[in-house]
Amino acid sequence: MAAKNNFRFERVAYGYGRDEWIFQDISFMVDAGDSVVLMGANGSGKSTLLKMMCGLNFPSAGRFLAFDQEITEAVLENDRAAKEYHRRVGFVFQNSEAQLFTTSVWDEIAFGPLQMGLKHDEVKERISDVMEMFAISHLAEKSPYRLSGGEKKKVALASVLVLNPEVLILDEPTNGLDPKTQRWLTELLLELNHQGRTIVVATHNLDLAHAIADRALVLSENHKLVFDGPTREALANHKLLIEVNLIDEYFHIHEGERHIHRYSHN
């Protein structure tokens, strides 16, 4: 039976020394199948928390558990354990170029499955399926560095989803994307969550937060978790959003104006 909790933070602290804490005493859980948005201003600690979920950073104090196992640097020094963890947890960086490093799109998407030791025929089938899904088959032989920003994002996502992860984590995924690609990405994340994948997204894009997530975690500029609850409540709390520097005092909603939202959550 799959673990109910994908992630559990128990009074986690992270920093570089006694007086250089990025955050302290952070506690929350992410259950399997959740869609969670992590909101906060730049520098609030969002990316650090995401990297901890991805096994790239480790707590300075407290405990971080994933799939009911405590995750430490020692645990992920085991190559087998690390491969299994990174198969289950996919991470898409804020800057897609940070994770693109091969000479062709096909090789980029193939890298992960080949590292996992999958048979060549299965790798080819997975790549064909995911490239068709993202409508990027025509880019197979192109260099990732010669693609547009939207195409790079699709390749970065494809290189993660080809491993069929249980959890998909994205850091500011709409940065630098045109409106059409942003809409495509939003609809993709909704569909993946509907299929049962856990989605965790860090963003200060309030429209994206509304569209994709039922639950919001909000970090203040002094790196504290100040809200954990329904996204609609967080977005309706203008005092909170001003305090954490996600909106300014001039942000307002026109009285009596009817708003129709394209996305809804069940």
Residue frames relative to the residue before (quaternion, step in Angstrom):
aa qw qx qy qz dx dy dz
M 1.0000 0.0000 0.0000 0.0000 0.00 0.00 0.00
A 0.4840 -0.6791 0.4698 0.2894 3.56 -0.91 0.93
A 0.5549 -0.6061 0.4520 0.3470 3.55 -1.12 0.68
K 0.4835 -0.6625 0.4877 0.2991 3.57 -1.02 0.83
N 0.7552 0.3227 -0.1813 0.5410 3.57 0.94 -0.90
N 0.2938 -0.7282 0.5897 0.1888 3.55 -0.75 1.02
F 0.8120 0.0234 0.0276 0.5826 3.58 0.93 -0.94
R 0.0073 -0.7735 0.6337 0.0017 3.52 -1.18 0.72
F 0.1328 -0.7663 0.6268 0.0472 3.56 -0.79 1.10
E 0.0615 -0.8047 0.5904 -0.0072 3.56 -0.73 1.11
R 0.8107 -0.2699 0.1136 0.5071 3.55 -0.22 1.39
V 0.1729 0.8305 -0.5036 0.1634 3.54 0.98 0.96
A 0.0554 -0.7502 0.6580 0.0325 3.52 -1.15 0.80
Y 0.0261 -0.7834 0.6208 0.0162 3.54 -1.19 0.59
G 0.2704 0.7607 -0.5558 0.1982 3.54 -0.89 0.93
Y 0.5359 -0.6415 0.4690 0.2852 3.52 -1.38 -0.01
G 0.7939 -0.0458 0.0398 0.6050 3.55 1.28 0.09
R 0.7526 -0.4181 0.2516 0.4422 3.55 -1.28 0.22
D 0.7965 0.2716 -0.1344 0.5233 3.61 0.97 -0.79
E 0.6610 0.4841 -0.3066 0.4845 3.60 1.22 0.32
W 0.1667 0.8086 -0.5405 0.1621 3.56 0.76 1.07
I 0.3341 -0.6916 0.5993 0.2259 3.56 -1.06 0.79
F 0.7558 -0.1842 0.0753 0.6238 3.57 1.11 -0.70
Q 0.1673 -0.7663 0.6140 0.0879 3.53 -1.34 0.41
D 0.8642 0.1711 -0.0964 0.4632 3.54 -1.32 0.47
I 0.3037 0.7388 -0.5321 0.2808 3.58 0.86 1.01
S 0.0639 0.7943 -0.5989 0.0789 3.58 -0.77 1.08
F 0.3366 0.6999 -0.5924 0.2141 3.56 -0.92 0.97
M 0.2890 -0.7338 0.5861 0.1855 3.55 -1.34 0.25
V 0.1463 -0.7296 0.6550 0.1313 3.53 -1.29 0.46
D 0.2475 -0.7999 0.5334 0.1201 3.56 -0.54 1.18
A 0.6364 -0.5197 0.4057 0.4005 3.54 -1.24 0.47
G 0.8042 0.2624 -0.2167 0.4872 3.55 -0.89 0.99
D 0.4693 0.6773 -0.4406 0.3563 3.59 1.27 -0.03
S 0.1589 -0.7091 0.6682 0.1595 3.51 -1.37 0.34
V 0.0223 0.8375 -0.5343 0.1123 3.55 -0.27 1.34
V 0.1540 -0.7612 0.6223 0.0983 3.54 -1.04 0.82
L 0.2194 -0.7545 0.6106 0.0988 3.53 -0.95 0.99
M 0.0449 -0.8391 0.5408 -0.0370 3.55 -0.36 1.28
G 0.3075 0.7217 -0.5840 0.2086 3.52 -1.16 0.69
A 0.6029 -0.5610 0.4237 0.3772 3.54 -1.24 0.43
N 0.6618 -0.4639 0.3834 0.4470 3.58 -1.26 0.23
G 0.7964 0.2823 -0.2229 0.4863 3.56 -0.92 0.94
S 0.5075 0.6757 -0.4147 0.3375 3.59 1.25 0.04
G 0.6161 -0.5698 0.3406 0.4239 3.60 1.23 -0.27
K 0.3489 0.7680 -0.4814 0.2381 3.60 1.26 0.12
S 0.7063 0.4733 -0.2774 0.4474 3.57 0.74 -1.06
T 0.6176 0.5456 -0.3464 0.4482 3.60 1.05 -0.70
L 0.6527 0.5002 -0.3132 0.4750 3.60 0.97 -0.83
L 0.6426 0.5198 -0.3287 0.4570 3.58 0.96 -0.81
K 0.6644 0.5056 -0.3081 0.4562 3.57 0.93 -0.87
M 0.6055 0.5333 -0.3574 0.4704 3.57 1.13 -0.55
M 0.6404 0.5156 -0.3217 0.4697 3.58 0.99 -0.83
C 0.7157 0.4488 -0.2432 0.4766 3.57 1.11 -0.71
G 0.5172 -0.6689 0.4073 0.3452 3.59 1.25 0.06
L 0.4945 0.6469 -0.4370 0.3821 3.58 1.15 0.59
N 0.7406 0.1855 -0.1349 0.6315 3.58 1.31 -0.46
F 0.1889 -0.7817 0.5861 0.0988 3.56 -1.21 0.49
P 0.6102 -0.5956 0.3685 0.3704 3.61 -1.03 0.71
S 0.3927 -0.6687 0.5777 0.2547 3.52 -1.22 0.64
A 0.7657 -0.0136 0.0081 0.6430 3.56 1.28 -0.49
G 0.7055 0.4000 -0.3295 0.4834 3.57 -1.19 0.50
R 0.4249 -0.6964 0.5198 0.2537 3.56 -1.31 -0.16
F 0.1330 -0.7408 0.6524 0.0895 3.51 -1.20 0.73
L 0.0656 -0.8015 0.5944 -0.0029 3.56 -0.75 1.11
A 0.0480 -0.7689 0.6372 0.0238 3.54 -1.11 0.76
F 0.8344 0.0117 -0.0578 0.5480 3.56 -0.85 1.01
D 0.6761 -0.5412 0.2589 0.4277 3.56 1.04 1.00
Q 0.6479 0.4515 -0.3441 0.5079 3.60 1.15 0.52
E 0.4536 -0.6633 0.5114 0.3045 3.57 -0.96 0.80
I 0.2253 -0.7800 0.5753 0.0999 3.55 -0.87 1.01
T 0.0597 0.7815 -0.6133 0.0978 3.53 -0.67 1.18
E 0.6753 -0.4693 0.3650 0.4364 3.54 -1.28 0.18
A 0.6336 0.5418 -0.3271 0.4451 3.58 1.03 -0.80
V 0.6316 0.5350 -0.3332 0.4514 3.60 1.00 -0.81
L 0.7650 0.3869 -0.2074 0.4713 3.58 0.81 -0.96
E 0.4715 0.6231 -0.4638 0.4175 3.57 1.27 0.22
N 0.5769 0.5421 -0.3692 0.4868 3.55 1.29 -0.33
D 0.4472 -0.7398 0.4325 0.2563 3.57 -0.47 1.22
R 0.6548 0.5192 -0.3147 0.4501 3.57 0.95 -0.84
A 0.6637 0.4975 -0.2939 0.4751 3.57 0.97 -0.91
A 0.6504 0.5231 -0.3156 0.4514 3.58 0.98 -0.84
K 0.6519 0.5093 -0.3196 0.4620 3.60 0.92 -0.85
E 0.6609 0.5019 -0.3104 0.4637 3.58 0.93 -0.86
Y 0.6486 0.5200 -0.3209 0.4539 3.57 0.98 -0.83
H 0.7278 0.4295 -0.2503 0.4725 3.57 0.84 -0.93
R 0.5445 0.5490 -0.4116 0.4823 3.58 1.27 -0.08
R 0.7188 0.4568 -0.2497 0.4608 3.58 0.96 -0.86
V 0.7715 0.2724 -0.1303 0.5600 3.58 1.15 -0.65
G 0.1018 -0.8084 0.5793 0.0250 3.58 -0.53 1.19
F 0.1349 -0.8029 0.5800 0.0280 3.57 -0.94 0.94
V 0.1084 -0.7679 0.6294 0.0499 3.56 -0.88 1.01
F 0.3777 -0.7614 0.4887 0.1969 3.55 -0.54 1.22
Q 0.6385 -0.5143 0.4136 0.3959 3.56 -1.29 0.43
N 0.7514 0.2545 -0.1377 0.5930 3.56 0.96 -0.91
S 0.3839 -0.7648 0.4663 0.2243 3.57 -0.29 1.26
E 0.6169 0.5735 -0.3576 0.4033 3.58 1.02 -0.72
A 0.5667 0.6148 -0.3810 0.3947 3.60 1.19 -0.46
Q 0.7714 0.3145 -0.1942 0.5179 3.60 1.13 -0.44
L 0.5924 0.5278 -0.3818 0.4740 3.60 1.24 0.24
F 0.1166 0.8449 -0.5069 0.1248 3.58 -0.52 1.10
T 0.6183 0.5459 -0.3684 0.4290 3.63 1.19 -0.07
T 0.6361 -0.5817 0.3734 0.3427 3.59 -1.31 0.13
S 0.7898 0.1584 -0.1141 0.5814 3.62 1.22 -0.21
V 0.6314 -0.5377 0.4039 0.3861 3.54 -1.24 0.49
W 0.6360 0.5338 -0.3371 0.4437 3.60 0.93 -0.87
D 0.6756 0.4864 -0.2943 0.4694 3.60 0.88 -0.91
E 0.6070 0.5668 -0.3471 0.4357 3.57 1.07 -0.74
I 0.7132 0.4408 -0.2514 0.4835 3.56 0.85 -1.00
A 0.6601 0.5232 -0.3056 0.4441 3.59 1.09 -0.67
F 0.5291 0.6879 -0.4061 0.2862 3.59 1.09 -0.65
G 0.6959 0.4920 -0.2899 0.4354 3.59 0.75 -1.00
P 0.6901 0.4707 -0.2984 0.4617 3.63 0.73 -0.95
L 0.6472 0.5058 -0.3325 0.4634 3.60 1.01 -0.73
Q 0.6368 0.5189 -0.3257 0.4681 3.59 1.05 -0.74
M 0.6646 0.4952 -0.2982 0.4735 3.58 1.13 -0.62
G 0.5200 -0.6807 0.3933 0.3341 3.58 1.26 -0.05
L 0.3478 0.7395 -0.5103 0.2678 3.60 1.14 0.43
K 0.5692 -0.5981 0.4406 0.3525 3.55 -1.16 0.62
H 0.6358 -0.5871 0.3474 0.3610 3.55 -1.10 0.81
D 0.6472 0.5211 -0.3311 0.4472 3.61 0.95 -0.80
E 0.6549 0.4989 -0.3113 0.4746 3.58 1.01 -0.79
V 0.6135 0.5433 -0.3412 0.4605 3.58 1.05 -0.78
K 0.6657 0.5062 -0.3029 0.4570 3.59 0.87 -0.96
E 0.6589 0.5078 -0.3109 0.4597 3.58 0.96 -0.85
R 0.6586 0.5095 -0.3104 0.4587 3.58 0.94 -0.87
I 0.6553 0.5113 -0.3138 0.4590 3.56 0.95 -0.89
S 0.6408 0.5244 -0.3242 0.4575 3.58 0.93 -0.87
D 0.6712 0.5084 -0.2991 0.4490 3.58 0.91 -0.93
V 0.7202 0.4456 -0.2714 0.4573 3.59 0.79 -0.98
M 0.6297 0.5160 -0.3470 0.4657 3.62 1.06 -0.63
E 0.6323 0.5062 -0.3312 0.4840 3.58 1.06 -0.68
M 0.6226 0.5578 -0.3257 0.4417 3.57 1.01 -0.84
F 0.7590 0.3626 -0.1825 0.5091 3.58 0.98 -0.89
A 0.3774 -0.7491 0.4607 0.2902 3.60 1.34 0.01
I 0.5021 0.6434 -0.4308 0.3851 3.56 0.91 0.96
S 0.2737 0.7914 -0.5097 0.1974 3.61 1.21 0.38
H 0.6504 0.5367 -0.3150 0.4355 3.59 1.07 -0.73
L 0.6577 0.5076 -0.3077 0.4639 3.60 1.27 -0.22
A 0.3293 0.8162 -0.4507 0.1492 3.60 1.29 -0.16
E 0.7834 0.3412 -0.1751 0.4891 3.60 0.86 -0.91
K 0.5208 0.6515 -0.4124 0.3664 3.59 1.24 -0.03
S 0.5147 -0.6012 0.5055 0.3437 3.55 -1.24 0.45
P 0.5163 -0.6502 0.4519 0.3262 3.63 -0.86 0.86
Y 0.6523 0.5504 -0.3154 0.4149 3.58 1.08 -0.68
R 0.6781 0.4790 -0.2866 0.4781 3.58 1.26 -0.32
L 0.5258 0.6472 -0.3975 0.3830 3.59 1.27 0.18
S 0.5712 -0.5520 0.4706 0.3841 3.54 -1.32 0.24
G 0.6945 -0.4702 0.3352 0.4293 3.57 -1.28 0.23
G 0.6679 0.4983 -0.2992 0.4649 3.57 0.96 -0.84
E 0.6486 0.5105 -0.3150 0.4685 3.58 1.02 -0.80
K 0.6281 0.5291 -0.3349 0.4619 3.59 1.02 -0.77
K 0.6413 0.5175 -0.3266 0.4630 3.58 0.99 -0.81
K 0.6476 0.5155 -0.3216 0.4598 3.58 0.98 -0.80
V 0.6562 0.4977 -0.3140 0.4723 3.58 0.97 -0.82
A 0.6362 0.5224 -0.3301 0.4620 3.59 0.97 -0.82
L 0.6645 0.4876 -0.2991 0.4809 3.58 0.96 -0.85
A 0.6472 0.5240 -0.3227 0.4499 3.57 0.94 -0.87
S 0.6649 0.5151 -0.3106 0.4429 3.59 0.98 -0.82
V 0.6531 0.4670 -0.3037 0.5130 3.57 1.27 -0.36
L 0.7191 0.4649 -0.2636 0.4442 3.59 0.79 -1.01
V 0.5366 0.6202 -0.4143 0.3946 3.61 1.17 -0.38
L 0.6566 0.4929 -0.3036 0.4836 3.60 1.25 -0.41
N 0.3487 -0.7714 0.4646 0.2598 3.58 1.33 -0.06
P 0.0943 0.8364 -0.5348 0.0746 3.63 0.74 0.99
E 0.5132 -0.6251 0.4936 0.3197 3.55 -1.25 0.49
V 0.7747 0.2153 -0.0894 0.5878 3.56 1.14 -0.74
L 0.1045 -0.7719 0.6248 0.0539 3.55 -1.00 0.88
I 0.0832 -0.7999 0.5942 -0.0165 3.56 -0.70 1.19
L 0.0263 -0.8125 0.5813 -0.0348 3.57 -0.80 1.04
D 0.2355 -0.7674 0.5862 0.1094 3.55 -0.98 0.94
E 0.8252 -0.1825 0.0728 0.5296 3.60 -0.54 1.24
P 0.0377 0.8819 -0.4699 0.0055 3.61 0.80 0.97
T 0.7021 0.4736 -0.2906 0.4454 3.63 1.10 -0.48
N 0.4144 0.7216 -0.4716 0.2917 3.60 1.23 -0.08
G 0.8490 0.1637 -0.1336 0.4843 3.57 -0.85 0.99
L 0.5852 0.5817 -0.3791 0.4188 3.60 1.25 0.08
D 0.4810 -0.6430 0.5095 0.3091 3.55 -1.12 0.68
P 0.6983 -0.5007 0.3010 0.4136 3.62 -1.17 0.45
K 0.6415 0.5292 -0.3341 0.4437 3.61 0.95 -0.79
T 0.6837 0.4650 -0.2876 0.4833 3.60 0.94 -0.87
Q 0.5983 0.5520 -0.3613 0.4547 3.59 1.09 -0.63
R 0.6589 0.4972 -0.3093 0.4721 3.58 0.95 -0.85
W 0.6246 0.5319 -0.3340 0.4642 3.59 0.99 -0.83
L 0.6739 0.4972 -0.2973 0.4585 3.58 0.89 -0.92
T 0.6343 0.5340 -0.3275 0.4529 3.58 0.97 -0.84
E 0.6840 0.4779 -0.2877 0.4700 3.57 0.88 -0.93
L 0.6152 0.5411 -0.3429 0.4595 3.59 1.08 -0.68
L 0.6766 0.4924 -0.3020 0.4566 3.60 0.85 -0.93
L 0.6282 0.5241 -0.3353 0.4671 3.59 1.02 -0.74
E 0.6693 0.4971 -0.3014 0.4627 3.58 0.94 -0.87
L 0.6525 0.5112 -0.3210 0.4580 3.60 0.93 -0.85
N 0.6497 0.4945 -0.3179 0.4821 3.59 0.99 -0.76
H 0.6223 0.5407 -0.3329 0.4578 3.59 1.04 -0.78
Q 0.6623 0.5006 -0.2936 0.4739 3.58 1.14 -0.68
G 0.6576 -0.5451 0.2980 0.4262 3.59 1.26 -0.10
R 0.5164 0.6353 -0.4378 0.3716 3.60 1.20 -0.03
T 0.4313 -0.6506 0.5623 0.2732 3.52 -1.20 0.66
I 0.1117 -0.7959 0.5944 0.0271 3.58 -0.85 1.01
V 0.0128 0.7679 -0.6399 0.0270 3.58 -0.89 1.00
V 0.0035 0.8154 -0.5754 0.0634 3.56 -0.63 1.16
A 0.2075 -0.7386 0.6277 0.1319 3.56 -0.97 0.89
T 0.2170 0.7812 -0.5581 0.1767 3.56 -0.78 1.00
H 0.2244 -0.7102 0.6286 0.2241 3.52 -1.34 0.22
N 0.4458 0.6542 -0.4574 0.4050 3.57 1.32 0.41
L 0.2919 -0.8082 0.4872 0.1556 3.59 -0.20 1.29
D 0.6025 0.5484 -0.3626 0.4526 3.61 1.08 -0.60
L 0.6544 0.4964 -0.3102 0.4788 3.58 0.96 -0.84
A 0.6293 0.5409 -0.3361 0.4454 3.58 0.95 -0.86
H 0.6554 0.5071 -0.3090 0.4667 3.57 0.91 -0.90
A 0.7063 0.5149 -0.2737 0.4014 3.55 0.86 -1.01
I 0.8307 0.3299 -0.1312 0.4288 3.58 0.77 -0.98
A 0.8072 0.3398 -0.1348 0.4634 3.61 1.02 -0.61
D 0.3843 -0.6992 0.5615 0.2195 3.53 -1.09 0.82
R 0.7941 0.2534 -0.0909 0.5450 3.55 1.09 -0.74
A 0.1450 -0.7905 0.5921 0.0590 3.54 -1.06 0.84
L 0.1429 -0.7125 0.6798 0.0990 3.50 -1.23 0.75
V 0.1033 -0.8232 0.5580 0.0173 3.58 -0.65 1.10
L 0.1785 -0.7810 0.5942 0.0716 3.55 -0.84 1.08
S 0.3821 -0.7042 0.5524 0.2302 3.54 -1.06 0.81
E 0.6560 -0.5195 0.3720 0.4018 3.55 -1.30 0.21
N 0.6812 0.4028 -0.3068 0.5288 3.61 1.23 -0.20
H 0.6082 -0.6641 0.3055 0.3094 3.51 1.19 0.89
K 0.4960 0.6216 -0.4597 0.3954 3.60 1.00 0.76
L 0.4344 -0.6546 0.5473 0.2887 3.55 -1.17 0.63
V 0.0664 -0.8577 0.5095 -0.0201 3.57 -0.24 1.29
F 0.7847 0.1244 -0.1003 0.5989 3.60 1.26 -0.09
D 0.0793 0.7468 -0.6575 0.0614 3.54 -1.10 0.85
G 0.4775 0.6547 -0.4537 0.3709 3.56 -0.22 1.26
P 0.7889 -0.3056 0.2145 0.4881 3.58 -1.25 -0.27
T 0.5443 -0.6428 0.4355 0.3175 3.56 -0.94 0.92
R 0.6389 0.5424 -0.3392 0.4273 3.58 0.95 -0.83
E 0.6479 0.5048 -0.3260 0.4680 3.60 1.07 -0.67
A 0.6334 0.5230 -0.3338 0.4624 3.58 1.00 -0.77
L 0.7075 0.4686 -0.2699 0.4550 3.59 0.87 -0.94
A 0.6587 0.4915 -0.3088 0.4788 3.59 1.19 -0.45
N 0.6276 0.5387 -0.3241 0.4593 3.58 1.26 -0.32
H 0.1726 -0.8353 0.5144 0.0892 3.58 0.21 1.27
K 0.5975 0.5611 -0.3693 0.4378 3.59 1.06 -0.67
L 0.6525 0.5062 -0.3066 0.4734 3.58 0.95 -0.89
L 0.6862 0.4982 -0.2959 0.4398 3.59 0.81 -0.98
I 0.6316 0.5077 -0.3286 0.4852 3.58 1.09 -0.67
E 0.6604 0.5291 -0.3109 0.4327 3.59 0.91 -0.93
V 0.7459 0.3710 -0.2227 0.5063 3.61 1.01 -0.73
N 0.4837 -0.7211 0.3867 0.3108 3.57 1.37 0.29
L 0.3925 0.6917 -0.5080 0.3308 3.56 0.94 0.93
I 0.7539 0.0818 -0.0989 0.6443 3.56 1.29 -0.34
D 0.3607 -0.7055 0.5464 0.2713 3.59 -1.25 0.20
E 0.7322 -0.4689 0.2812 0.4062 3.56 -1.28 0.21
Y 0.6362 0.5394 -0.3359 0.4375 3.61 1.21 -0.31
F 0.4763 0.6566 -0.4436 0.3810 3.57 1.29 -0.12
H 0.1613 0.7952 -0.5720 0.1205 3.59 -0.84 0.91
I 0.3255 -0.6953 0.6001 0.2248 3.49 -1.38 0.26
H 0.4525 -0.6967 0.4815 0.2794 3.58 -0.81 0.95
E 0.4901 -0.6654 0.4823 0.2905 3.56 -0.88 0.99
G 0.8456 0.2187 -0.1595 0.4602 3.54 -1.02 0.86
E 0.5419 0.6164 -0.4225 0.3846 3.60 1.18 -0.13
R 0.3400 -0.7419 0.5440 0.1951 3.53 -0.89 0.93
H 0.1448 -0.7868 0.5970 0.0593 3.59 -0.86 1.01
I 0.1320 -0.7742 0.6161 0.0602 3.56 -0.92 0.94
H 0.1943 -0.7989 0.5622 0.0885 3.58 -0.60 1.15
R 0.4643 -0.6967 0.4789 0.2639 3.54 -0.92 0.96
Y 0.7784 0.3274 -0.1552 0.5126 3.59 0.97 -0.80
S 0.0338 -0.7753 0.6298 0.0346 3.56 -1.16 0.61
H 0.3242 -0.7401 0.5615 0.1786 3.55 -1.25 0.48
N 0.2968 -0.7545 0.5607 0.1682 3.54 -0.96 0.88
